[in-house]
Amino acid sequence: MEIKNVTVIGSGTMGQGIAEVFAIYGYNVKMEDISQEILNKALNNIKSSLLKLEQKNQLFGKKADEVLSRISTYTSIQEAVKDADLVIEAVPENEELKKKIFAEAENYARKETILASNTSNIRITDIAKDLRYKDRIAGLHFFNPPVLMKLVEVIKAEDTSDEVMDTLVELVRKIGKYPLRVMKDTPGFVVNRINAPESLLFCLLLDNKVGTPEEIDAYFKSQGLPMGPYELMDYVGIDVVYDSLEYFAKTLYPCFSKCNTIKELYKNKQLGMKTGKGFYDWSKGRPVIDVKKATDKITMLDVLALEINESVKLIEQGIASPEDIENGVKYGMNRPYGPISVAKSFTSLEIKSKLEELASRFNCDVFEPAESIKNGLLRDAIEGRLKVSETKKIEETKRKVETVAELKGSIENFKTIRLEKYPNKIAKIVLNRPKYNLISGELLDELEKVIKYIWNDPEINVVIITGEGSVLSAGADLNEFVSGSFQFLENSRKGERVFQLLSEIPKLTIAVMKGYALGGGFELSLACDLRVGTEDVQIGFPEVTLGLVPGWGGSQRLSRIVGLGKAMELIVTGQRITGKEAYSLGILNRLYKNPDEEVMELAKSIAENSAPVSIALVKRLLNKGSQVPIDVGLEMESFAMGVLYSTEDLKEGIMAFLQKRKPEFKGR
Ligand SMILES: NC(=O)c1ccc[n+]([C@@H]2O[C@H](COP(=O)([O-])OP(=O)(O)OC[C@H]3O[C@@H](n4cnc5c(N)ncnc54)[C@H](O)[C@@H]3O)[C@@H](O)[C@H]2O)c1
């Protein structure tokens, strides 16, 4: 499709720059805004910019006035879009406003007109949600100032047609820019998404008093950057940074909204250069930063690791190619290098260790390493060698990356696990996989999310874990056997991590052992607080017979229940025992004929009679207390009593006892 007539809606910083670029390259441009006064101001700015370019001989031999004459102005969208081949929306970053503009443009533009948004972060698919002809909606993200910046991200929304993408990519080349193909819609697209974790890190550094803006900026300037990160945030606008972080918190990871410093500045309307105050005082002009004050508490690697990590996530999710990411960051951030070439100097392990350190230091999952980095596949990722199956698998998992609010919705779509809720604040997690509910990587991922969800749900106090059909689980899915000792270690750590999370959840957990509870299925049960099952359930650790050891906590948890001698015997022989034997060893707390039904009585009685705060503390006292000397354990116990003293549940428990009624615990 040939583009000749371009309409730009919004004539602010970006709209006027975009209009100027198209006019320079000979397109007919219509510029639309809410008032003629704003449009005249924009025309004046364009004129002075064109005159400068003319002086520098950068108008391909044309005169500024000739270029300017290609731009006409409008205050009506209907008039502005009616002959357009392409409409570019550049109004403020507000999803509802953008939706409204698109709806209007769709009404008045021809059916084949391409409608594009210059949004910085908002998913194009969301903007296009209510439109009729979604295949012609795309993103066309210019960088500021459009006349100078070489990058334009071309974004494919869920329904954008390939033809529209190809037309836009070609068009971007024709106006002398580098088109970065964003193959899947994602908040922040490529460059802003790569930038987002470091903005968060810089804010958290201040929250955690690691240094002052000046000390940290001084460090980055001493490393050759033209502007320090805080100076840059002040320049861009604290409101813009704040809004972006909030949007990413809503759409990617909740912990993007963790930073207090930025919230305070935003609340106090200290928005940076434009208000005269932000991280710095701008009333006397640009802040003077003394590089001698550079802190040594942060390194370039902190930032580079975050950029590499986000780039790898984009590759894993099939959002952009390594080459486009490299060029995108170079051209979009005006830097001589991009994250892909930097990543070539590091091993997976170096980047992974740095990211894990940041994630645990700031308690923030945005910094957690991407799957490929965790699995030692950094080089494969940046060299475009991730196998399709790996990309797909990682992508499927990542698509479910949640905000806590979204988690609830995403649980409904889980493939390997079902969460059922019952009265009395009881919930059931049902493993649901073919062939005896074998535990796959996907199941572990989904289990982890369900646990995190339950952790924060005050409407759940008792959790039952069971399997679909007549079996709990016959163990790990060996079809997913990963090669390489390091990957194998990581695989074990994943299961350990999820089961540890389960064992620490401040709710009572009960495993239903039926059919088979072997290997990983047995380990899952051991991570629960109580176990119930049938007399004939087959229980055991067959790992040694396969040349393995129980690798998801089984080698540690079993001996804590049955003692060292019996645990040793069960593990080294790999023998199976029945539910009846397990009951006599104290592994099973109750024997039932129909455990899925009968367990509900036990759950109900605990949910009705035991205070949730007491249960949460008892779990800690028993699980952690068994690992420390008794005097430390006793100290923990008295602290727990101190904590309970002021709870509403204690008052309610005593009142109910005195009044001879059932308590109504609140869990606080
Ligand atoms: N400024 C940047 O550095 C930059 C870079 C890339 C992308 N963006 C994105 O580009 C878009 C525009 O940003 P900007 O910095 O140019 O904003 P801006 O505030 O400078 O300009 C927005 C313009 O839109 C006009 N406008 C508002 N409501 C309108 C309506 N109903 N109809 C027509 N025009 C309307 C305003 O009058 C104003 O002229 C935003 O989505 C922003 O996130 C900005």
The ligand as an SDF file (V2000), in Angstrom:
LIG
                    3D

 44 48  0  0  0  0  0  0  0  0999 V2000
    7.7470   13.5220   24.7310 N   0  0  0  0  0  0  0  0  0  0  0  0
    8.4570   12.4300   24.4860 C   0  0  0  0  0  0  0  0  0  0  0  0
    9.6630   12.3710   24.7520 O   0  0  0  0  0  0  0  0  0  0  0  0
    7.7890   11.2430   23.8560 C   0  0  0  0  0  0  0  0  0  0  0  0
    8.5870   10.2970   23.1880 C   0  0  0  0  0  0  0  0  0  0  0  0
    7.9530    9.2170   22.5570 C   0  0  0  0  0  0  0  0  0  0  0  0
    6.5810    9.0750   22.6480 C   0  0  0  0  0  0  0  0  0  0  0  0
    5.8470   10.0000   23.3290 N   0  0  0  0  0  0  0  0  0  0  0  0
    4.3940    9.8210   23.3520 C   0  0  0  0  0  0  0  0  0  0  0  0
    3.8050   10.6510   22.3720 O   0  0  0  0  0  0  0  0  0  0  0  0
    2.5190   11.1000   22.7950 C   0  0  0  0  0  0  0  0  0  0  0  0
    2.4980   12.6050   22.8070 C   0  0  0  0  0  0  0  0  0  0  0  0
    3.4830   13.0810   23.6920 O   0  0  0  0  0  0  0  0  0  0  0  0
    3.9870   14.5840   23.6590 P   0  0  0  0  0  0  0  0  0  0  0  0
    5.1900   14.6440   24.5120 O   0  0  0  0  0  0  0  0  0  0  0  0
    4.0540   15.0720   22.2750 O   0  0  0  0  0  0  0  0  0  0  0  0
    2.7770   15.3210   24.4210 O   0  0  0  0  0  0  0  0  0  0  0  0
    2.4210   16.8610   24.4160 P   0  0  0  0  0  0  0  0  0  0  0  0
    1.6820   17.1030   25.6700 O   0  0  0  0  0  0  0  0  0  0  0  0
    3.6400   17.6640   24.1410 O   0  0  0  0  0  0  0  0  0  0  0  0
    1.4420   17.0170   23.1650 O   0  0  0  0  0  0  0  0  0  0  0  0
    0.1620   16.4750   23.1130 C   0  0  0  0  0  0  0  0  0  0  0  0
   -0.6770   17.3210   22.1480 C   0  0  0  0  0  0  0  0  0  0  0  0
   -1.9300   16.6710   22.0010 O   0  0  0  0  0  0  0  0  0  0  0  0
   -2.9180   17.6900   21.9770 C   0  0  0  0  0  0  0  0  0  0  0  0
   -4.2130   17.1360   22.3290 N   0  0  0  0  0  0  0  0  0  0  0  0
   -4.7220   16.8690   23.5550 C   0  0  0  0  0  0  0  0  0  0  0  0
   -5.9850   16.3960   23.4320 N   0  0  0  0  0  0  0  0  0  0  0  0
   -6.2750   16.3450   22.1160 C   0  0  0  0  0  0  0  0  0  0  0  0
   -7.4030   15.9460   21.3730 C   0  0  0  0  0  0  0  0  0  0  0  0
   -8.5010   15.5180   21.9810 N   0  0  0  0  0  0  0  0  0  0  0  0
   -7.3570   16.0360   20.0390 N   0  0  0  0  0  0  0  0  0  0  0  0
   -6.2490   16.5010   19.4030 C   0  0  0  0  0  0  0  0  0  0  0  0
   -5.1290   16.8960   20.0650 N   0  0  0  0  0  0  0  0  0  0  0  0
   -5.1460   16.8080   21.4050 C   0  0  0  0  0  0  0  0  0  0  0  0
   -2.4290   18.7280   22.9510 C   0  0  0  0  0  0  0  0  0  0  0  0
   -3.0550   19.9700   22.7570 O   0  0  0  0  0  0  0  0  0  0  0  0
   -0.9510   18.7370   22.6400 C   0  0  0  0  0  0  0  0  0  0  0  0
   -0.6380   19.6610   21.6500 O   0  0  0  0  0  0  0  0  0  0  0  0
    2.3000   10.4820   24.1670 C   0  0  0  0  0  0  0  0  0  0  0  0
    1.5900    9.2890   24.0350 O   0  0  0  0  0  0  0  0  0  0  0  0
    3.7250   10.2090   24.6400 C   0  0  0  0  0  0  0  0  0  0  0  0
    3.7780    9.1610   25.5920 O   0  0  0  0  0  0  0  0  0  0  0  0
    6.4040   11.0720   23.9390 C   0  0  0  0  0  0  0  0  0  0  0  0
  1  2  1  0
  2  3  2  0
  2  4  1  0
  4  5  1  0
  4 44  2  0
  5  6  2  0
  6  7  1  0
  7  8  2  0
  8  9  1  0
  8 44  1  0
  9 10  1  0
  9 42  1  0
 10 11  1  0
 11 12  1  0
 11 40  1  0
 12 13  1  0
 13 14  1  0
 14 15  2  0
 14 16  1  0
 14 17  1  0
 17 18  1  0
 18 19  2  0
 18 20  1  0
 18 21  1  0
 21 22  1  0
 22 23  1  0
 23 24  1  0
 23 38  1  0
 24 25  1  0
 25 26  1  0
 25 36  1  0
 26 27  1  0
 26 35  1  0
 27 28  2  0
 28 29  1  0
 29 30  1  0
 29 35  2  0
 30 31  1  0
 30 32  2  0
 32 33  1  0
 33 34  2  0
 34 35  1  0
 36 37  1  0
 36 38  1  0
 38 39  1  0
 40 41  1  0
 40 42  1  0
 42 43  1  0
M  CHG  2   8   1  16  -1
M  END
$$$$
